[in-house]
Structure formats: C-alpha cells, structure tokens
Amino acid sequence: MYRGASVGVVIPAYNEEGFVGDVIRGMPAYVDRIYAIDDRSTDGTLNEILEAARTDASENEGPAGETVERLAADGGASALASRATVRDAIGRVVPIEHRENRGAGGAIKTGYLAALADGVDATVTVDADGQMDLSRMQRLLDPIVENEADYTKGNRLLSREYRAAMPRFRFVGNATLTFLTKIASGYWKTMDPQNGYTAISHDALAAIDVPALYEYYGYCNDLLVKLNVHGMRVADVAMPAVYGEEESSITYSRYIPKVSLMLLRNFLWRLQTKYLVLDFHPLALLYLFGAGTAASAVLGAGTSLVSALSSGDVPPVRSATSLVLFVAGTAFLLLAMVFDMAESESLETQVR
C-alpha cells in the first residue's frame, strides 16, 4: 500500500518480450496488484510475464501491504470474464490473457475492469516497453492520495529537458493531438494527452462507463472527455520519457485521422451531455452557432470562387457577406472556448 491506499498497476503488453519482464521486476514494493495483460502476443510475452511474476513473488514474498480481495459481485467482474482469462495470482502479479487482440486501449480497459473488481484505491497504467520511470510513480499517486485530483497523468512537455528527449516527429504529432484534445475534453490546461503513465482513483474509475471506453490508441483522449463530463479533477505531472530500443507500433497515417474523428464525436457528445442534458450552459449553443456560421461563410466563399472562375467577376456583395459571417462565426467560437475554459478551470492542476 502507499500512504494507506491500495495500489494496482495495469501493464498492457503486446509482443513485448525482452521488456515486460524488467517492468514487472522493477515495480515498487508498495504496489499491491500488478495486472499484466497479454494482448494475444505472437512472441514469448506471456511466458516472460509468468517468469517475472514468479521472480517477483519470491523476492517480495507476496503482495505488499494489505491483500486486495477480489469483489466477485462487482459489475466489472462479469465484463472482465467475457473478454479475458484471468489466471490465479502469482504473488502480487495477476496474469491476464486476452482471447483476441484488442489493442492498447482494450488492454487498459481489461486492467481497469480487474482493478474495479478488486476494489483498489488507485490504479496506475504503465507501458510494457520500459519507457516509464517507475521511481516517479509516487508523483502520480500523491495528488490522488491527498484528494487533490481524481486522475493524474504524466506530461513530457512541461519542461524543456523532457521535450528535448522526445523525437521530433512524435513531438509534432503530440502537439497536434494535444490541441484537438483540449477542445474535445474541456481540459484546456492539459497537455501530452498521449502519455500512458497515469493514475486514477477508484471513485473516478467507478463513475465512468469502463466497458464503453475506446479501445484504440486514443483511449487516453477518450477517457479525458468522460472524466470532464463527470466533473473529475485532473493533474498534469511533469514526467520524463525514456526512449530506448523499443519500437512504436503506432502507424501515424492511420492513427491521427482515426483519433481526430473520435475526438470530434466525443466533443459533440460532451456538449450535449454536460451542457444540455445534465445542466444548461449557453456555450453549447455558441459552439454550434459559431461552427454553423463559419461553415456557411466558407461555403459562400466557395460558391463565389466558382462563380468567379466561370464568369471572371467576383460578386462583391456575396464575398463581403461571407467575410462578415466568417468573422462572426469565429467570434462565437472563441467566446464559447472562453466559457468552456472557465467551466473547467477548477478541475485542472499542474505538478512540476
């Protein structure tokens, strides 16, 4: 346990032979449960998980602190059983085998369901490739244990030193998705949304619909949107990344468009749920009216351009109208963003 709170760690692993064992063996002693999920790997990942679990059990003599008992009656238990085989715990390690490959988000979801079934107080996510500094896990847990945040996440962009360690192509892609996630989630101060080093409280995990979480690599972006709708506090924690011999399995040509479309759907869902259904705030109407007005202006400008190309003469009245509409639409959008920032300001903190 850590400062009186039980801690579970979720490790999603797909073809991580040569890495995942070191991650398990390097886990801090205060961690009570390690949920190691083999996502139908085609290499020796599962065997390495089992071997590392036995080594960890012999060195730590079972779970640290109080034992976390499985709550079979929890709703997450049945959802977990439908997607994976949960082996008997080896010490504090719970090996879990997916029946089919579900991707990183799917493995995280499985781990979350297991943590809910066990009733752990704080659940951390750690990649199996060794990119995360396990000695800094306390920085993620402290805001939760101190009841200052419901969800904490690593942020590699808070310092120049951390940013310098990130490859340039990853930095550009990260910055793009950071901006899109700010708009979609409503957490305007939050950066580096793709960072998989996170911790979440039991209450926050129980509040969201875990089985409905996105299962592709954008699971972390999707989770932020769900947390915002439920009014959960999020803390960005400065955290370096360790880049070694591991290779990213992300195909960016598919990744960015797919996640961007998901964020658009989530943005519209957040506006409807948070500002129209659960409560009312005019910013939802400002967003919709502003977007519609700006789109109308662009459509009008396009029509004028087609007319100019066909007749050689740009209709001045229509062009001026399109410009006015575009400026007005943009103003409405900016005003909506200002209101949105104010609504979530109290839900965001940064730990440097």
C-alpha positions as CSV (number, residue, x, y, z in Angstrom):
1,M,0.0,0.0,0.0
2,Y,1.0,3.6,-0.5
3,R,0.2,6.1,2.3
4,G,-2.8,4.0,3.3
5,A,-4.1,3.4,-0.2
6,S,-4.1,0.2,-2.1
7,V,-2.4,0.4,-5.5
8,G,-2.9,-1.6,-8.6
9,V,-0.8,-1.3,-11.8
10,V,-2.1,-2.2,-15.2
11,I,0.6,-3.3,-17.8
12,P,-0.8,-3.8,-21.3
13,A,1.6,-6.0,-23.3
14,Y,1.7,-7.0,-27.0
15,N,4.8,-8.6,-28.3
16,E,6.9,-7.0,-25.5
17,E,9.3,-10.0,-25.0
18,G,12.6,-8.6,-23.6
19,F,10.9,-5.6,-22.0
20,V,7.8,-6.6,-19.9
21,G,9.8,-8.8,-17.5
22,D,12.0,-5.9,-16.5
23,V,9.0,-3.7,-15.9
24,I,7.4,-6.3,-13.6
25,R,10.6,-6.9,-11.7
26,G,11.2,-3.2,-11.3
27,M,7.8,-2.5,-9.8
28,P,7.9,-0.5,-6.4
29,A,7.3,-2.6,-3.3
30,Y,4.3,-0.6,-2.3
31,V,2.3,-1.8,-5.3
32,D,-0.4,-4.4,-4.2
33,R,-1.5,-5.7,-7.5
34,I,0.1,-5.9,-11.0
35,Y,-2.3,-6.7,-13.8
36,A,-0.2,-7.9,-16.7
37,I,-2.4,-8.2,-19.7
38,D,-1.1,-10.3,-22.7
39,D,-2.9,-8.9,-25.7
40,R,-2.6,-12.2,-27.8
41,S,1.1,-11.7,-28.4
42,T,2.8,-13.8,-31.0
43,D,6.1,-13.9,-29.2
44,G,7.1,-15.0,-25.7
45,T,5.5,-12.2,-23.9
46,L,3.1,-14.4,-21.8
47,N,5.9,-16.7,-20.7
48,E,8.0,-13.7,-19.7
49,I,5.2,-12.3,-17.7
50,L,4.8,-15.7,-15.8
51,E,8.5,-16.0,-15.2
52,A,8.8,-12.4,-14.0
53,A,5.8,-12.9,-11.7
54,R,7.5,-15.9,-10.1
55,T,10.7,-14.0,-9.6
56,D,8.8,-11.0,-8.1
57,A,6.8,-13.3,-5.8
58,S,10.0,-14.9,-4.4
59,E,11.6,-11.5,-3.9
60,N,8.7,-9.7,-2.4
61,E,7.0,-12.6,-0.6
62,G,3.6,-11.8,-1.9
63,P,1.6,-8.6,-2.1
64,A,3.0,-5.6,-0.2
65,G,0.7,-4.2,2.5
66,E,-2.8,-5.4,2.9
67,T,-4.2,-8.0,0.5
68,V,-6.7,-6.7,-2.0
69,E,-9.6,-9.2,-2.3
70,R,-11.5,-9.8,-5.5
71,L,-15.1,-8.5,-5.3
72,A,-16.8,-11.1,-7.5
73,A,-20.1,-9.3,-7.2
74,D,-18.8,-6.1,-8.8
75,G,-20.2,-5.4,-12.2
76,G,-16.8,-5.2,-13.7
77,A,-16.1,-8.8,-13.0
78,S,-18.6,-10.1,-15.5
79,A,-17.4,-7.7,-18.2
80,L,-13.9,-8.9,-17.5
81,A,-14.8,-12.6,-17.8
82,S,-16.3,-12.0,-21.2
83,R,-13.1,-10.7,-22.7
84,A,-10.2,-12.4,-21.0
85,T,-8.9,-15.3,-18.9
86,V,-7.7,-14.2,-15.5
87,R,-5.1,-16.6,-14.1
88,D,-4.5,-17.2,-10.4
89,A,-2.3,-14.5,-8.9
90,I,1.4,-15.3,-8.6
91,G,2.3,-13.2,-5.6
92,R,1.0,-9.7,-6.4
93,V,1.0,-10.3,-10.2
94,V,-2.3,-11.2,-11.9
95,P,-1.6,-12.6,-15.4
96,I,-4.5,-11.9,-17.7
97,E,-4.8,-13.3,-21.3
98,H,-7.0,-11.7,-23.9
99,R,-9.0,-14.1,-26.0
100,E,-8.4,-11.8,-29.0
101,N,-6.1,-8.9,-29.8
102,R,-7.8,-5.7,-28.6
103,G,-5.1,-3.1,-28.9
104,A,-3.5,-0.9,-26.2
105,G,-6.8,0.7,-25.2
106,G,-8.5,-2.7,-25.0
107,A,-5.8,-4.0,-22.7
108,I,-6.0,-0.9,-20.4
109,K,-9.8,-1.4,-20.3
110,T,-9.3,-5.0,-19.2
111,G,-6.9,-3.9,-16.5
112,Y,-9.3,-1.3,-15.3
113,L,-12.1,-3.9,-15.0
114,A,-9.8,-6.1,-13.0
115,A,-8.9,-3.2,-10.7
116,L,-12.6,-2.4,-10.2
117,A,-13.3,-6.0,-9.4
118,D,-10.5,-5.9,-6.8
119,G,-11.6,-2.6,-5.4
120,V,-8.2,-1.0,-5.4
121,D,-8.0,2.7,-4.3
122,A,-5.7,3.9,-7.1
123,T,-4.9,2.3,-10.4
124,V,-1.8,3.2,-12.4
125,T,-1.1,2.4,-16.1
126,V,2.4,1.6,-17.2
127,D,3.6,0.6,-20.6
128,A,5.4,-2.7,-21.0
129,D,8.2,-1.3,-23.1
130,G,10.2,0.3,-20.2
131,Q,9.7,3.9,-21.3
132,M,8.4,5.0,-17.9
133,D,10.4,5.7,-14.8
134,L,8.8,3.6,-12.1
135,S,10.7,5.5,-9.4
136,R,8.5,8.5,-10.2
137,M,5.2,6.7,-9.7
138,Q,4.7,8.4,-6.3
139,R,4.4,11.7,-8.1
140,L,1.3,10.4,-9.8
141,L,-0.1,8.8,-6.6
142,D,0.4,11.8,-4.3
143,P,-2.4,14.1,-5.7
144,I,-4.8,11.2,-5.5
145,V,-3.9,10.1,-2.0
146,E,-4.1,13.7,-0.9
147,N,-7.5,14.1,-2.5
148,E,-6.3,16.9,-4.8
149,A,-7.0,15.0,-8.0
150,D,-9.1,12.1,-9.3
151,Y,-6.9,11.4,-12.3
152,T,-3.2,12.2,-12.8
153,K,-1.1,11.8,-16.0
154,G,2.5,12.2,-17.0
155,N,3.4,15.3,-19.1
156,R,6.6,15.3,-21.1
157,L,6.0,18.8,-22.4
158,L,6.2,20.7,-19.1
159,S,9.9,21.2,-19.2
160,R,12.4,21.8,-22.0
161,E,14.6,18.9,-20.8
162,Y,11.7,16.5,-21.1
163,R,10.7,17.8,-24.5
164,A,14.2,17.5,-25.8
165,A,14.2,13.8,-25.2
166,M,11.2,13.3,-27.4
167,P,11.8,12.5,-31.1
168,R,10.7,15.5,-33.3
169,F,8.1,13.5,-35.3
170,R,6.5,12.4,-32.0
171,F,6.5,16.0,-30.7
172,V,4.7,17.4,-33.8
173,G,2.0,14.6,-33.7
174,N,1.7,15.1,-29.9
175,A,1.2,18.8,-30.2
176,T,-1.5,18.4,-32.8
177,L,-3.4,15.9,-30.7
178,T,-2.9,18.0,-27.6
179,F,-4.7,20.9,-29.2
180,L,-7.6,18.7,-30.5
181,T,-7.9,17.0,-27.1
182,K,-8.1,20.4,-25.3
183,I,-11.2,21.3,-27.4
184,A,-12.8,17.8,-27.2
185,S,-12.3,17.2,-23.5
186,G,-12.6,20.7,-22.0
187,Y,-9.3,20.3,-20.1
188,W,-7.7,23.3,-21.6
189,K,-4.5,23.3,-19.5
190,T,-3.8,19.6,-20.0
191,M,-1.0,18.7,-22.4
192,D,0.6,15.5,-23.7
193,P,-2.7,13.5,-23.7
194,Q,-1.0,10.5,-25.4
195,N,1.1,9.9,-22.3
196,G,0.2,6.5,-20.9
197,Y,1.7,6.9,-17.5
198,T,-1.4,7.7,-15.5
199,A,-3.2,7.0,-12.2
200,I,-6.9,7.1,-11.5
201,S,-8.9,6.9,-8.2
202,H,-11.4,4.2,-7.5
203,D,-14.2,6.7,-7.4
204,A,-13.3,8.2,-10.8
205,L,-13.0,4.7,-12.3
206,A,-16.3,3.7,-10.9
207,A,-18.0,6.9,-12.2
208,I,-17.2,6.3,-15.9
209,D,-18.6,3.6,-18.1
210,V,-15.4,1.5,-18.4
211,P,-16.8,-1.2,-20.8
212,A,-17.7,1.6,-23.2
213,L,-14.2,3.2,-23.3
214,Y,-12.4,3.5,-26.7
215,E,-10.1,0.6,-27.4
216,Y,-7.7,2.0,-30.0
217,Y,-4.7,4.2,-29.1
218,G,-6.9,7.2,-28.4
219,Y,-8.3,5.6,-25.2
220,C,-6.5,8.2,-23.1
221,N,-8.1,11.0,-25.1
222,D,-11.5,9.4,-24.8
223,L,-11.0,8.9,-21.1
224,L,-10.3,12.6,-20.5
225,V,-13.6,13.5,-22.2
226,K,-15.6,11.1,-20.0
227,L,-13.8,12.4,-16.8
228,N,-14.7,16.0,-17.7
229,V,-18.4,15.2,-18.1
230,H,-18.3,13.7,-14.6
231,G,-16.5,16.7,-13.1
232,M,-13.3,14.9,-12.2
233,R,-10.2,16.8,-11.3
234,V,-7.1,16.1,-13.5
235,A,-3.5,16.9,-12.6
236,D,-0.7,17.1,-15.2
237,V,2.5,15.8,-13.6
238,A,5.9,16.6,-15.2
239,M,7.4,13.3,-16.2
240,P,10.3,12.4,-18.5
241,A,10.2,9.6,-21.1
242,V,12.8,7.0,-21.6
243,Y,13.4,6.1,-25.3
244,G,15.5,3.0,-25.8
245,E,15.5,0.1,-28.3
246,E,11.7,-0.4,-28.3
247,E,9.8,0.4,-31.5
248,S,6.4,2.2,-31.6
249,S,3.6,0.1,-33.0
250,I,1.6,3.2,-34.0
251,T,1.0,3.8,-37.7
252,Y,0.6,7.6,-37.6
253,S,-1.0,7.8,-41.1
254,R,-4.0,5.9,-39.6
255,Y,-3.6,7.0,-36.0
256,I,-4.1,10.7,-36.3
257,P,-7.2,10.7,-38.6
258,K,-8.9,8.0,-36.7
259,V,-8.3,9.6,-33.3
260,S,-9.3,13.0,-34.6
261,L,-12.6,11.7,-35.8
262,M,-13.2,10.1,-32.4
263,L,-12.4,13.4,-30.7
264,L,-15.0,15.2,-32.9
265,R,-17.7,12.7,-31.9
266,N,-16.6,13.0,-28.2
267,F,-16.7,16.8,-28.4
268,L,-20.3,16.8,-29.6
269,W,-21.2,14.2,-27.0
270,R,-19.6,16.3,-24.2
271,L,-21.5,19.4,-25.3
272,Q,-24.8,17.6,-25.4
273,T,-24.4,15.6,-22.2
274,K,-22.7,18.2,-20.0
275,Y,-24.2,21.5,-21.2
276,L,-27.7,20.4,-22.5
277,V,-28.7,17.2,-20.7
278,L,-27.1,17.2,-17.2
279,D,-27.1,21.0,-17.0
280,F,-27.5,24.0,-19.3
281,H,-24.9,26.5,-20.4
282,P,-25.2,28.8,-23.5
283,L,-21.6,27.8,-24.6
284,A,-23.0,24.7,-26.2
285,L,-25.2,26.9,-28.4
286,L,-22.4,29.3,-29.0
287,Y,-20.2,26.4,-30.3
288,L,-22.9,25.1,-32.6
289,F,-24.0,28.5,-33.9
290,G,-20.4,29.6,-34.4
291,A,-19.4,26.5,-36.2
292,G,-22.5,26.7,-38.4
293,T,-22.0,30.3,-39.2
294,A,-18.3,29.8,-40.1
295,A,-19.2,26.8,-42.2
296,S,-21.8,28.8,-44.1
297,A,-19.2,31.5,-44.7
298,V,-16.8,29.0,-46.2
299,L,-19.5,27.6,-48.3
300,G,-20.4,31.0,-49.5
301,A,-16.8,31.9,-50.3
302,G,-16.5,28.6,-52.2
303,T,-19.6,29.5,-54.3
304,S,-18.2,32.9,-55.0
305,L,-14.9,31.4,-56.2
306,V,-16.7,29.0,-58.5
307,S,-18.7,32.0,-59.9
308,A,-15.5,34.0,-60.4
309,L,-13.9,31.1,-62.3
310,S,-16.8,30.7,-64.6
311,S,-17.6,34.4,-65.2
312,G,-14.4,36.2,-64.4
313,D,-16.2,38.5,-62.0
314,V,-16.4,38.0,-58.2
315,P,-19.8,39.1,-56.8
316,P,-18.8,41.7,-54.3
317,V,-21.9,41.6,-52.1
318,R,-21.7,37.8,-51.6
319,S,-18.0,38.0,-50.9
320,A,-18.5,40.7,-48.2
321,T,-21.3,38.7,-46.7
322,S,-19.2,35.6,-46.5
323,L,-16.4,37.5,-44.8
324,V,-18.8,39.0,-42.2
325,L,-20.3,35.6,-41.5
326,F,-16.8,34.0,-41.1
327,V,-15.7,36.7,-38.6
328,A,-18.9,36.4,-36.6
329,G,-18.7,32.6,-36.5
330,T,-15.1,32.8,-35.4
331,A,-16.0,35.3,-32.7
332,F,-18.8,33.0,-31.4
333,L,-16.4,30.0,-31.3
334,L,-13.8,32.0,-29.4
335,L,-16.4,33.2,-26.9
336,A,-17.6,29.6,-26.4
337,M,-14.0,28.5,-25.8
338,V,-13.5,31.2,-23.1
339,F,-16.7,30.0,-21.3
340,D,-15.5,26.4,-21.7
341,M,-12.1,27.2,-20.1
342,A,-13.8,28.9,-17.2
343,E,-16.1,25.9,-16.5
344,S,-13.1,23.5,-16.2
345,E,-10.5,25.8,-14.7
346,S,-11.1,24.5,-11.1
347,L,-10.7,20.9,-12.4
348,E,-7.1,21.3,-13.6
349,T,-3.8,21.5,-11.8
350,Q,-0.1,21.0,-12.8
351,V,2.6,19.4,-10.8
352,R,6.1,20.4,-12.0
